[in-house]
Amino acid sequence: MSERSDFLIGRASPEDAAAIAALHAKALPPGWPESDFAASAVEANRALLKATDRGRVCGFALFQFAADEAEVLAIAVALDAQGRGHATRLMQAAFELCRERFIACIYLEVAETNGKARGLYEKLGFRVVARRDNYYRHESSASETALVMRLDTVRSAVDPEISSP
Ligand SMILES: CC(C)(COP(=O)(O)OP(=O)(O)OC[C@H]1O[C@@H](n2cnc3c(N)ncnc32)[C@H](O)[C@@H]1OP(=O)(O)O)[C@@H](O)C(=O)NCCC(=O)NCCS
């Protein structure tokens, strides 16, 4: 757990699933079922991290691991808690877990128009590696392009040979 005043980052448990599902549905409707988050909290190849502010879940990040790659499946911060570094700290805590697992690169997918999320990912060093045109289909609006982003430096912190030229 990392700590900063009343704010904590840590592993979520199945008991946090309802709060996380509600937060996710608000941030990225329609969201996913609570049961998916409850299962993810105990799945060996996933990490469900939560940010809490005085006990209230105000953000979460869900990572999946496969071989030496990881994928960011979801991340969201409650609207009234955004802009205070919660997502940055959630991602950094997940990077720590990636290092422990000798993960070589992390992938994610983001809507091209999602400026806030793209800002977060770019700041953390992710770079666009592919475009998927018309990937997201919304009932009420036109389809949207997805960008695939990758960060492949997390391993260097634990394996000096990989970072040396
Ligand atoms: C994307 C999201 C998780 C960022 O959470 P957050 O806690 O506000 O992020 P942080 O405070 O850690 O900010 C990290 C960076 O994100 C970017 N960012 C955050 N808010 C932003 C805004 N309003 N406008 C532009 N960029 C923004 C900035 O690059 C920021 O870095 P900076 O503060 O050094 O400028 C949050 O906006 C969110 O939940 N959005 C809805 C869900 C979503 O889109 N998830 C991602 C799906 S791929």
The ligand as an ORCA input file, in Angstrom:
! r2SCAN-3c Opt
* xyz 0 1
  C      -8.422      9.265    -17.460
  C      -8.629      9.343    -15.938
  C      -8.542      7.931    -15.368
  C      -7.519     10.233    -15.334
  O      -7.687     10.234    -13.907
  P      -7.082     11.384    -12.973
  O      -6.995     10.853    -11.593
  O      -7.834     12.635    -13.161
  O      -5.616     11.547    -13.599
  P      -4.370     12.288    -12.918
  O      -4.860     13.330    -11.975
  O      -3.436     11.257    -12.408
  O      -3.732     13.020    -14.177
  C      -2.835     12.333    -15.000
  C      -2.722     13.015    -16.342
  O      -3.924     12.830    -17.090
  C      -4.113     13.963    -17.950
  N      -5.359     14.632    -17.565
  C      -6.057     14.489    -16.434
  N      -7.145     15.289    -16.454
  C      -7.110     15.929    -17.628
  C      -7.943     16.890    -18.256
  N      -9.058     17.346    -17.660
  N      -7.611     17.344    -19.485
  C      -6.499     16.883    -20.116
  N      -5.667     15.972    -19.564
  C      -5.964     15.517    -18.343
  C      -2.925     14.882    -17.732
  O      -1.903     14.507    -18.629
  C      -2.523     14.517    -16.317
  O      -1.198     14.810    -16.027
  P      -0.827     16.255    -15.357
  O      -1.689     16.410    -14.150
  O       0.627     16.128    -15.032
  O      -1.144     17.260    -16.412
  C      -9.995      9.985    -15.593
  O     -10.141     11.174    -16.324
  C     -11.199      9.093    -15.867
  O     -11.611      8.293    -15.019
  N     -11.802      9.224    -17.057
  C     -12.995      8.417    -17.396
  C     -12.651      6.948    -17.593
  C     -11.648      6.755    -18.715
  O     -11.667      7.439    -19.730
  N     -10.760      5.757    -18.528
  C      -9.738      5.430    -19.513
  C     -10.322      4.553    -20.568
  S      -9.067      4.087    -21.752
*
